[in-house]
């Protein structure tokens, strides 16, 4: 019977884990919905197949084709469309381009605030097909609007559709709209559809400058069927350098909104594998569910005042959409839990259910397990990077076998924890073992109560554990009944935190497996009565077996294939001032493709002034000198250079002589710029700003650009030492070079300038 109760407890835990993941997104129906007034997955996929046929980054011919397709589909629905062509600059990213936003509007019955539907249609330069990011958003809006218009109902609020441009380059389409379009002041709420992978559940992240309670209650009232969200995610999101178009609306126009974004299969993000075939259909259905429910609700809701006076903690919870309560409750709940904890300890000792010696002794396995799980996970992943150096070439930080590694580390951490607790199987009072976990969880809640308020739901496991402690102290239940009862009482804890064990390494990279390891040990402490066995440790052996099995599977699948391509890179750099030339690569491990150029004579490290600005500040790992191909650079003309009083006014023009995709301006000394303009678009709203050294502007050349004009004012004594890097993505097609093409098991490395010709020269003023 004891073995049966142990087995049943494990099965309950496994069932709740499955339940917690099952509730996060819809399953594919057997047949697609064919009703004209309902969202059709097949229709959406038909759009997606056309949109994601090829890479369609800003400045490419495909970019214009995709733009024309989206406009034609909107016009088929009877909507008037507008292309907003506007140069925009994002100082935070030092990025600029001439964005071409696609706009349409549905007139509502009330003269009130408008609801904006937002996504972007550009793919990431230069090889991503953009099926998930953000073709999924485009087709969700296209098909969702089609189904809505088929109902012939007029919404109360105007509906503004913005399919923005140049999001991948620095949120520049959104910046262009917010800075220049008159509709900005009419927007009351934004629904933004995004992606940072190609699968998994779509999470809701709010953007607001104020409090969230009204936004949250309104979204819950919209009744999404699969609302995946918790307040911790946005607390973390705000601390990371990952913005979306919606961020521009919040920061620059004080407009609230919701992001609906998925992060699973992160290894496809910004790569040639972000394709129609690899987009998870259930994930697309999840986006459709968000659209259908939230759009129909907010199209007829009052959007004039969604600001709140109070912030709410929120988290997915069994049998309800979200569990919510005010931030102001967190500290009182924590104090109440601490007082209740002390009361239970007092009565536990008085009634002989707890012992002081046993309580202090119980800290040893719990703290040891927590430290070991975190430490082993951290250093083991570092060891795996040494064993498999090609993992470092996957700049996402999440490998193709990443999910297998997550499972392997889960079982490893369970094995470590069970092994440690095995040495305490002679504990006189088993109840002593839960005191240390509750105490540590109380400390964690106290530490995060101010710095990470979104994690306020961490108090819930404490109350579950206190209920277990109270029953253990005041009731005399049969041991096998207690095990099953305590497992059932732990259901909210398991339901809330099981998805997070996966979410942290998926969203933040496998280097954060240590967070999952620590979390497993912390949760184990609260679930100790479900696992703890004095005599039989069959689950220890099972955990060890699965640890070896999944690490073996991860090792077996550690290579690359047609379906899981190896990223690699070759770049040509030519200095037009001294006519020197080099090849560079970002690869840590060389393959047959990169070995065409790089060998034992290659130099480790980077090249001065040849680095192009990237999100991850990635630098060349190898470079090798080569002969110059004498590729012609853009013409540089000074239109104005004059001194008035103590100020020097400069305007110059760059005219590309070949198919340039990007211009990067680098200063070798500190400069202070005032009234800085790019194609007459003000940088930093015309205010003065300083750049110590490095890149101060990356201009992405758009299809409509013939030349690029920069103007600024500096102190008359300011020395200008500016380097221009002009970049094209035609290394493999340029007749001056000859490369054996990549095999089907390879693809261009994302997040860096790749397959590129970089011409570098000093601008003489």
Number of C-alpha atoms within 10 A of each C-alpha: 8 13 12 11 18 23 17 17 22 17 13 18 21 14 14 22 18 14 15 21 16 13 20 20 22 18 13 14 10 6 8 12 14 12 10 13 16 16 25 20 22 15 17 23 22 12 21 25 16 15 29 26 15 19 26 26 27 30 24 18 12 19 21 16 14 21 20 12 14 20 20 14 15 19 13 11 14 12 15 13 16 14 16 19 16 22 22 30 31 20 15 8 18 18 23 29 30 29 31 27 23 23 20 18 18 18 14 19 11 13 11 16 22 30 28 25 24 25 31 29 32 33 31 25 25 26 23 27 28 34 35 34 32 30 32 33 29 28 28 31 26 21 23 21 22 22 19 19 17 13 11 9 9 16 20 20 25 24 22 21 23 26 27 27 32 30 23 21 24 23 26 29 34 28 28 27 25 19 19 14 12 9 11 17 13 17 22 23 25 24 23 25 31 27 26 21 27 32 22 23 28 29 25 22 22 23 25 21 12 15 16 22 22 17 23 21 12 16 19 16 13 18 15 17 16 20 24 21 21 24 25 19 20 17 16 12 14 13 8 10 7 10 13 21 25 26 23 23 24 19 13 11 14 16 23 26 25 22 23 24 27 26 22 23 23 26 26 29 26 27 26 23 23 28 25 24 14 16 24 18 21 19 24 28 24 30 27 24 22 26 25 21 17 20 22 14 17 25 21 18 16 17 18 13 12 20 17 14 9 13 21 24 24 23 26 24 18 17 8 8 19 18 15 19 16 14 20 14 12 23 16 11 15 22 13 12 19 18 12 16 22 12 12 22 22 13 15 21 15 12 12 10 19 24 18 12 11 17 20 13 16 23 20 15 21 26 17 15 28 22 16 20 29 22 15 18 25 18 13 16 18 13 12 12 14 12 11 14 14 20 22 16 20 20 17 21 19 23 25 21 17 21 19 19 24 23 19 23 26 25 25 24 30 24 23 22 24 25 17 17 24 18 11 18 15 11 15 13 14 21 21 24 27 23 24 21 24 24 16 17 19 19 14 13 22 17 12 14 19 13 10 14 21 23 24 29 23 23 21 16 23 25 21 20 23 21 18 22 22 17 16 19 21 13 11 10 12 8 12 17 13 19 23 21 18 23 26 18 18 25 21 17 25 22 22 22 21 22 15 16 19 18 18 18 22 26 21 16 18 24 19 18 27 25 19 26 29 21 20 24 28 22 20 23 31 27 26 23 23 26 19 22 21 13 9 13 15 12 18 18 13 13 20 19 14 18 22 14 16 21 19 15 15 21 16 10 15 17 15 14 13 11 12 20 22 22 22 24 22 27 21 25 27 25 20 17 11 10 15 15 21 18 22 30 28 25 22 17 15 19 15 11 17 20 12 13 18 21 13 7 10 15 15 15 15 18 18 6 18 23 22 22 22 12 10 10 10 16 19 21 17 22 25 20 17 14 11 17 14 14 16 11 21 20 11 13 15 15 12 13 13 12 14 8 8 10 15 17 18 18 18 16 18 18 16 20 12 13 15 21 23 23 26 22 21 24 20 16 14 15 20 15 20 22 19 23 20 22 18 14 23 18 24 16 14 14 11 15 14 11 15 12 13 18 22 20 22 25 21 24 25 21 16 11 15 10 14 19 17 17 23 20 20 21 16 14 9 13 13 15 15 21 20 23 25 27 27 20 21 16 19 17 11 10 8 11 11 11 12 10 9 14 13 12 13 20 20 21 26 24 21 24 26 26 23 21 24 32 25 25 20 16 14 11 12
